[in-house]
Amino acid sequence: MNDQVSKLLQVNTERHMENTAVQATGNITLLLNQMDNFTAQIATNAVVQSMMQKELNGKPLSFDARQQLQQEVRKHEAYMKGVRSIELYTTDYSTLLPLTENKLNDRLPAEWIAKADKAKGGLVWLGTDEKNPDIVIAMRHVRLMNQSFSQAGYLLIYLDVNYFELTDLSVDGVNSVASNEYMWLTDDIGTVLNTNSPQNIVLPQSITAQHSIKIDSKYYYGVQRTIEDVNWQITILTPVDEATEGISVLRTGIIISLLAGIILFLIATYFLSGMISKPILRLIRAMRVARLGTLKVIPIESATIEINELNHTYNQMVESLNGLIKMVYEKEILQSQTELKALQAQINPHFLFNTLEALYWELETRGEEQLAEAIVAMSGIFRYVINRDEQDEWVTLGDEIDHAERYLKIMKMRMMDRLEWSIEVDPDCRVIVMPKLLVQPLIENAIHHGVEQQIGSGIVKLSVVENLTEQHIRIKVSDNGPGMSEQQIEQVMERIKRKNRNNQEGKSTGVGLSITEQRIKLYFGTESEGLMIESETGKGTTVSFDIPIALKGE
């Protein structure tokens, strides 16, 4: 049994490593294709094509023209992450960019240049720079599109090895790289381009899926995958200890379950033998002609009162059992229908999210960036609000602020120039935990009773003040609306304290100030004073509440 559990855990670990390797290979391939498209975009740029055509036709570029070429290339370089520098050379290896007089054959070995010539315009990954191993070099031809794609020179690009990030891998929003899992990315000659391993963990020479690998008295499971286009390799090592750490717990649980099952079986056997065996032996004599299958009433009569009474009781039991079987059958059908409806209700949010995502991509394709952003914000609001996991009732302040920002974007799109908003939050406060959906009702209240109640544009400001009393932070939502008098503030606070859910605020916000007050008191008790309202007629309103900092980071 222990071997079977170990084998099961090993299989699960290997499956996890396979999935991680496939994900990593796909990510690296995507980065390679992205860089291929980026360099092709530069090589086919109109300014680059024009400048290099002049050079090819024997018209050397002036210093000003080379500066213009440098500015054009730098525009593209600024939008690509990980690019250290981009260089351009003519067919005779002269430098066009940067503004130096170095030769290409002085910068690179002849065999590397030959690889680029052999690729005939394709991007060739050459390896790491000898002077700086943190840089990966790639090169391709620049071919003139208006001259039958004749070669006009070379494009050389220097990339930071961190461009090929290995640890930022996730599946469905969950990081797929374990804390003690080591990964290497090596090129076609075995040079390590990127790794998350410490210096004392060296990449093994050979890895087989059937055997573990010993490194510094510790055993690892390994897997390798090759990126076909460039002949690079992804190598992953996972400690064997992590795959087998659950064996002792499972073994103990299995032993306890077996012992409990044996004891329950003996107890049940003892009682059932006395309650069932003897009556069954007596009934067998009267039911020899009965057939196995559906229970039927026994049509046997006897002159013995005890046997008749027993038969009569048995017949009543058969009728009751048949009725119960029918009832259970009907209940099973009803339960199946109920489970189907529950499953459909669970699928509906996913259908909604998928539909919003499809709308987003369609709007993005058509260039409707503002509408696409609104769709993204709406999808985020639905994902945040529609949740069946009770553990997610508590979120970080950062999540709550992000949800409020998405809501304000939607309201900004609806109200156009009538609404302006701002958010001021200390980044250190974003890790503080709090109940979900406490901020949005305050923003809804500010928009409904502040911005919409005045002529012209209004402003809603969300701010967080840390260390208000060295133990709390204060979340404030302010507007520049018509405001309230002290008498109106007292009336509103009185309705909130009475938990009147039918007041105007409750109807307009959906959750309402009264419910928000109740939730604050429920979750924080005496740690928070609840909602606080500050207002002055004609100068706007501020609604705020406190959150204990003691929950920060938990």
C-alpha positions in Angstrom: 0.0 0.0 0.0 2.9 2.4 0.8 4.4 1.6 -2.6 1.1 2.3 -4.3 0.7 5.7 -2.5 4.3 6.6 -3.4 3.8 5.6 -7.0 0.6 7.7 -7.1 2.4 10.8 -5.6 5.3 10.3 -8.0 2.9 10.2 -11.0 1.1 13.3 -9.8 4.5 15.1 -9.4 5.5 14.0 -12.9 2.2 15.2 -14.3 2.7 18.6 -12.6 6.3 18.8 -14.0 5.0 17.9 -17.5 2.4 20.6 -17.3 4.9 23.2 -16.0 7.4 22.2 -18.8 4.7 22.6 -21.5 3.7 25.9 -20.1 7.3 27.1 -19.9 8.0 25.9 -23.4 5.0 27.7 -24.7 5.9 30.9 -22.9 9.5 30.9 -24.3 8.2 30.1 -27.8 5.8 33.0 -27.5 8.7 35.3 -26.4 10.8 34.1 -29.4 8.0 34.8 -31.8 7.4 38.2 -30.2 11.0 39.1 -30.7 10.9 37.8 -34.3 8.0 40.0 -35.1 9.6 43.0 -33.4 12.9 42.7 -35.3 10.9 42.1 -38.6 9.0 45.3 -37.9 12.2 47.3 -37.5 13.8 45.7 -40.6 10.7 46.6 -42.7 10.4 50.1 -41.3 10.1 52.7 -44.1 12.9 54.9 -42.7 15.2 51.9 -42.2 14.5 50.6 -45.6 15.1 54.0 -47.3 18.4 54.6 -45.4 19.9 51.2 -46.0 18.8 51.3 -49.7 20.9 54.5 -50.1 23.9 52.8 -48.5 23.4 49.8 -50.8 23.3 52.1 -53.8 26.6 53.7 -52.9 25.2 56.9 -51.3 26.8 57.0 -47.8 24.5 58.5 -45.1 25.4 61.8 -43.5 25.7 62.2 -39.8 22.3 63.8 -39.6 20.7 61.0 -41.5 22.3 58.4 -39.2 20.9 60.4 -36.2 17.5 60.3 -37.8 17.9 56.5 -38.3 18.8 56.2 -34.6 15.8 58.1 -33.5 13.5 55.9 -35.6 14.9 52.7 -34.2 14.8 54.0 -30.6 11.1 54.7 -31.0 10.5 51.0 -31.5 13.1 50.0 -28.9 11.3 52.0 -26.2 8.2 49.8 -26.4 9.9 46.4 -26.1 10.8 45.0 -22.7 14.2 43.5 -22.3 16.0 45.1 -25.3 19.4 46.4 -24.3 20.4 47.8 -27.7 19.8 47.5 -31.5 22.5 47.9 -34.1 22.4 48.1 -37.9 25.3 47.2 -40.3 25.7 47.3 -44.1 26.6 44.4 -46.3 30.3 45.3 -46.0 30.0 45.1 -42.2 30.1 48.9 -41.7 28.2 50.5 -38.8 25.1 52.5 -39.4 23.8 52.4 -35.9 25.1 53.2 -33.3 27.1 56.2 -34.3 30.5 54.5 -34.2 32.9 53.2 -36.8 33.1 49.6 -35.5 32.9 46.7 -37.9 30.4 43.8 -37.6 33.1 41.2 -38.0 35.0 42.9 -35.1 31.9 42.5 -32.9 30.9 38.9 -33.8 32.7 35.7 -34.8 32.6 34.9 -38.5 30.5 31.7 -37.9 27.8 33.7 -36.3 27.6 36.0 -39.3 27.5 32.9 -41.5 24.5 31.6 -39.5 22.6 34.8 -40.3 23.5 34.6 -43.9 22.3 31.0 -44.0 18.9 32.0 -42.5 18.2 34.3 -45.5 16.3 36.9 -43.6 15.1 34.8 -40.6 16.0 35.7 -37.0 18.9 33.7 -35.7 19.7 33.3 -32.0 23.5 33.4 -31.6 24.0 32.9 -27.9 25.3 35.0 -25.0 27.8 37.9 -25.3 31.3 36.9 -24.4 31.9 40.2 -22.6 28.5 40.2 -20.8 26.9 36.8 -20.2 23.7 38.5 -19.1 23.0 39.5 -22.7 21.6 37.2 -25.5 22.4 38.2 -29.1 20.2 37.7 -32.1 20.6 38.8 -35.7 18.8 38.9 -39.0 19.2 40.3 -42.5 17.6 43.5 -43.6 16.1 42.9 -47.0 14.8 45.6 -49.3 11.1 45.0 -50.1 11.2 47.2 -53.3 14.3 45.5 -54.7 13.1 41.9 -54.7 14.1 41.5 -51.1 17.8 41.8 -51.8 20.1 41.9 -48.8 20.9 45.5 -47.6 22.6 44.7 -44.3 22.3 43.2 -40.8 20.1 44.0 -37.8 21.8 43.0 -34.5 19.8 43.0 -31.2 21.0 42.6 -27.6 18.5 41.2 -25.1 18.6 40.9 -21.3 18.4 37.3 -20.3 15.6 38.2 -17.9 13.5 38.7 -21.0 13.1 34.9 -20.8 11.4 34.8 -17.4 11.0 31.3 -16.0 9.3 31.8 -12.7 6.3 33.8 -13.8 4.2 30.8 -14.9 0.5 30.5 -14.0 -2.4 28.2 -14.8 -5.9 29.7 -14.2 -4.4 32.5 -12.1 -2.3 30.1 -9.9 1.5 30.0 -9.9 2.6 26.6 -11.3 6.2 26.8 -10.2 6.7 25.3 -6.7 8.9 27.0 -4.1 11.7 24.3 -4.3 11.3 23.6 -8.0 14.3 24.6 -10.1 14.3 25.5 -13.8 16.9 26.1 -16.5 16.8 27.6 -20.0 19.8 26.5 -22.1 20.7 27.3 -25.7 21.7 24.9 -28.4 25.3 24.6 -27.1 24.2 24.1 -23.5 24.9 27.7 -22.2 22.5 28.6 -19.3 20.4 31.6 -20.4 18.2 31.9 -17.4 17.5 29.9 -14.1 15.9 30.3 -10.8 18.3 27.9 -9.0 20.8 28.9 -6.4 24.6 28.7 -7.1 25.0 25.4 -5.3 22.5 23.7 -7.6 24.1 22.9 -11.0 22.3 21.8 -14.1 22.7 18.0 -14.4 24.4 16.6 -17.5 21.7 14.0 -18.2 18.1 13.6 -17.0 15.8 10.5 -17.4 12.2 10.5 -16.4 12.4 7.0 -14.9 15.1 7.7 -12.3 15.7 10.4 -9.7 18.8 12.6 -9.7 21.1 13.1 -6.7 22.5 16.6 -6.1 24.3 17.5 -2.8 22.8 14.5 -1.0 19.3 15.4 -2.1 17.2 13.5 -4.8 15.2 15.2 -7.5 12.8 14.2 -10.3 13.7 15.8 -13.6 12.1 16.6 -16.9 13.4 18.2 -20.1 11.6 19.7 -23.1 13.1 21.1 -26.3 12.0 24.3 -28.1 12.2 23.0 -31.6 12.6 26.3 -33.5 15.8 27.3 -31.8 16.9 23.9 -30.3 16.9 25.4 -26.8 16.0 23.2 -23.7 13.8 23.7 -20.6 14.9 21.6 -17.6 12.9 21.3 -14.4 13.9 19.6 -11.1 11.5 18.9 -8.3 12.7 17.5 -4.9 11.6 13.9 -4.3 10.8 14.9 -0.7 7.9 17.1 -1.9 6.4 14.3 -3.8 6.5 11.8 -0.9 5.8 14.2 2.1 2.2 13.0 2.3 2.9 9.3 2.5 3.1 9.1 6.3 -0.1 11.0 6.7 -1.9 8.9 4.2 -0.6 5.7 5.8 -1.8 6.7 9.2 -5.2 7.7 7.9 -5.6 4.3 6.0 -4.6 2.3 9.1 -7.0 4.2 11.3 -9.8 3.8 8.8 -9.2 0.1 8.5 -9.3 -0.4 12.3 -12.4 1.7 12.6 -14.1 -0.3 9.8 -13.2 -3.6 11.4 -14.6 -2.6 14.8 -17.8 -1.2 13.2 -18.1 -4.4 11.2 -17.8 -6.7 14.2 -20.3 -4.6 16.2 -22.8 -4.6 13.3 -22.3 -8.3 12.7 -23.1 -9.1 16.4 -26.3 -7.1 16.5 -27.5 -8.1 13.0 -27.0 -11.8 13.7 -29.5 -11.7 16.5 -31.9 -9.3 14.9 -32.0 -10.6 11.3 -30.7 -14.2 11.1 -33.3 -15.9 13.3 -36.4 -14.2 11.7 -34.9 -14.9 8.3 -34.5 -18.6 9.1 -38.1 -18.9 10.1 -39.3 -17.1 7.1 -37.3 -19.3 4.7 -39.5 -22.2 5.4 -42.6 -20.2 4.3 -40.9 -18.6 1.3 -39.2 -21.5 -0.5 -41.3 -20.9 -3.5 -40.5 -17.1 -3.5 -38.3 -15.9 -6.3 -35.4 -13.5 -5.8 -36.1 -10.0 -7.2 -39.0 -7.6 -6.5 -40.4 -8.1 -3.0 -43.9 -9.7 -3.1 -46.5 -10.4 -0.5 -46.3 -14.0 0.8 -49.5 -15.8 0.1 -48.9 -18.5 2.7 -51.4 -19.1 5.5 -50.9 -21.1 8.6 -53.0 -22.3 11.4 -50.4 -21.1 13.8 -51.2 -17.8 15.1 -47.5 -16.8 15.5 -46.7 -17.7 11.9 -49.8 -15.9 10.6 -48.8 -12.9 12.6 -45.2 -13.1 11.3 -46.5 -13.5 7.8 -48.8 -10.6 8.2 -46.0 -8.4 9.6 -43.7 -9.4 6.8 -46.4 -8.6 4.2 -46.9 -5.2 5.7 -43.1 -4.7 5.6 -43.0 -5.7 1.9 -45.7 -3.2 1.1 -44.0 -0.5 3.1 -40.7 -1.3 1.4 -42.2 -1.1 -2.1 -43.7 2.2 -1.2 -40.4 3.5 0.2 -38.6 2.2 -2.9 -41.0 4.1 -5.1 -40.6 7.2 -3.0 -36.8 7.0 -3.0 -36.9 6.5 -6.7 -39.0 9.7 -7.2 -36.7 11.6 -4.8 -33.6 10.5 -6.7 -35.2 11.8 -9.9 -36.1 15.1 -8.2 -32.6 15.3 -6.7 -31.0 14.8 -10.1 -33.1 17.6 -11.5 -32.2 19.9 -8.7 -28.5 19.1 -9.1 -28.8 19.8 -12.8 -30.4 23.2 -12.1 -27.7 24.0 -9.6 -25.1 23.1 -12.2 -26.8 25.3 -14.8 -26.8 28.1 -12.2 -23.1 27.6 -11.7 -22.4 27.6 -15.4 -24.3 30.8 -16.1 -21.7 33.2 -14.5 -19.0 31.5 -16.6 -21.2 32.0 -19.7 -21.5 35.7 -18.7 -17.8 36.1 -18.3 -17.0 34.4 -21.6 -19.5 36.6 -23.4 -18.0 39.8 -21.9 -14.6 38.6 -22.9 -15.7 37.9 -26.4 -17.2 41.4 -26.6 -14.0 42.9 -25.3 -11.9 41.2 -28.1 -14.4 42.2 -30.7 -14.3 45.9 -29.6 -10.5 45.7 -29.3 -10.3 44.4 -32.9 -12.6 47.3 -34.1 -10.5 49.9 -32.3 -13.2 50.7 -29.8 -10.7 51.0 -26.9 -13.0 53.0 -24.6 -15.9 50.5 -24.9 -13.4 47.6 -24.6 -12.1 49.1 -21.3 -15.7 49.4 -20.1 -16.3 45.8 -20.9 -13.2 44.8 -19.0 -14.2 46.9 -16.0 -17.7 45.4 -16.0 -16.3 41.8 -16.2 -14.1 42.6 -13.3 -17.1 43.9 -11.3 -19.1 40.7 -12.0 -16.2 38.4 -11.1 -15.7 40.3 -7.9 -19.3 40.3 -6.8 -20.4 36.9 -8.1 -18.7 34.5 -5.7 -19.8 31.3 -4.0 -16.7 30.7 -1.9 -17.4 31.9 1.7 -13.7 32.2 2.4 -13.5 35.0 -0.2 -15.7 37.2 1.9 -12.5 38.7 3.2 -10.3 40.5 0.6 -7.4 42.9 0.7 -7.9 46.6 0.6 -6.1 46.6 -2.7 -8.7 44.3 -4.2 -11.5 46.5 -2.8 -9.8 49.6 -4.2 -9.4 48.0 -7.6 -13.1 47.0 -7.6 -14.1 50.6 -6.7 -11.9 51.9 -9.5 -13.6 49.6 -12.0 -17.0 50.8 -10.8 -16.0 54.5 -11.2 -14.8 53.8 -14.7 -18.3 52.4 -15.6 -20.0 55.4 -13.9 -17.6 57.8 -15.7 -18.6 56.3 -19.0 -22.3 56.7 -18.2 -22.1 60.3 -16.8 -19.3 61.5 -19.1 -18.1 65.0 -18.1 -20.5 65.2 -15.2 -18.2 62.9 -13.1 -14.6 63.3 -12.2 -12.9 60.9 -9.6 -9.6 60.3 -7.9 -8.1 57.6 -5.7 -5.3 58.2 -3.1 -4.1 55.1 -1.4 -0.7 54.4 0.3 0.7 51.2 -1.4 1.6 49.9 2.1 -2.1 49.9 3.0 -3.2 47.6 0.1 -2.3 44.4 2.0 -4.7 45.1 4.9 -7.7 42.7 4.9 -11.3 43.7 5.1 -14.8 42.4 4.2 -15.7 42.6 0.6 -18.0 45.4 -0.8 -17.8 48.0 1.9 -16.4 50.8 -0.3 -18.7 50.6 -3.3 -22.0 51.5 -1.4 -20.3 54.7 -0.2 -19.3 55.6 -3.8 -22.8 54.9 -5.1 -24.2 57.1 -2.3 -21.7 59.9 -3.2 -22.7 59.8 -6.9 -26.4 59.5 -6.3 -26.8 62.1 -3.6 -23.8 64.3 -4.4 -22.9 64.4 -8.1 -26.3 63.8 -9.6 -28.0 66.3 -7.3 -26.1 69.3 -8.7 -25.8 71.1 -12.0 -22.5 70.7 -13.8 -19.7 68.3 -13.1 -19.0 66.7 -9.7 -16.0 65.1 -8.1 -15.8 61.9 -6.1 -12.6 61.2 -4.1 -11.6 58.0 -2.5 -8.7 58.2 0.0 -7.1 56.0 2.7 -5.3 57.6 5.7 -2.9 55.2 7.5 -1.9 55.3 11.2 -4.9 57.5 12.1 -4.6 56.3 15.7 -1.5 54.1 15.1 -3.9 51.1 15.1 -6.4 52.0 12.4 -6.7 53.3 8.9 -9.6 55.5 7.7 -11.3 55.0 4.4 -13.0 58.2 3.1 -15.4 58.8 0.2 -16.0 62.5 -0.5 -18.0 64.5 -3.0 -18.5 68.2 -3.8 -22.3 67.9 -4.0 -24.9 70.1 -2.3 -24.0 68.7 1.2 -26.2 68.4 4.3 -27.0 70.5 7.3 -26.3 69.2 10.8 -30.0 68.4 11.2 -30.0 66.3 8.0 -26.9 64.5 9.2 -28.5 63.6 12.5 -31.6 62.3 10.6 -29.5 60.1 8.3 -27.4 58.7 11.2 -30.6 58.0 13.2 -32.0 56.0 10.2 -28.7 54.1 9.9 -28.6 53.2 13.6 -32.2 52.0 13.5 -31.1 49.7 10.6 -34.0 51.0 8.4 -33.4 49.2 5.1 -36.3 51.0 3.4 -34.8 54.5 3.5 -33.7 56.3 0.4 -30.1 55.4 0.8 -30.8 51.7 0.9 -32.9 51.8 -2.2 -30.4 53.8 -4.2 -27.3 51.9 -3.4 -28.5 48.3 -3.4 -26.5 47.5 -0.3 -27.2 50.8 1.4 -25.5 52.7 4.2 -27.5 50.9 6.9 -26.4 47.5 5.7 -22.8 48.7 5.4 -23.0 50.0 9.0 -24.3 46.6 10.2 -21.5 44.7 8.4 -18.8 47.0 9.8 -20.2 46.4 13.3 -20.5 42.6 12.7 -17.0 42.1 11.5 -15.1 44.6 13.6 -17.3 45.1 16.7 -15.8 47.7 19.0 -12.7 48.0 16.9 -14.6 50.4 14.6 -17.0 53.2 15.3 -19.0 52.5 12.1 -19.9 55.0 9.5 -19.0 58.7 10.1 -20.6 61.5 8.1 -19.1 65.0 7.7 -21.0 67.5 5.6 -21.7 71.2 5.2 -24.4 72.7 3.1 -23.0 73.7 -0.3 -19.6 72.2 0.4 -20.1 68.4 -0.2 -20.2 65.3 2.0 -17.6 62.9 3.3 -18.5 59.4 4.6 -15.8 57.4 6.3 -15.1 54.3 8.5 -12.1 52.8 10.3 -10.4 49.4 9.8 -8.0 47.9 12.4 -4.4 47.7 11.1 -3.8 44.7 13.3 -5.3 42.6 10.5 -2.6 43.8 8.1 -0.8 40.9 6.3 -2.9 38.2 7.9 
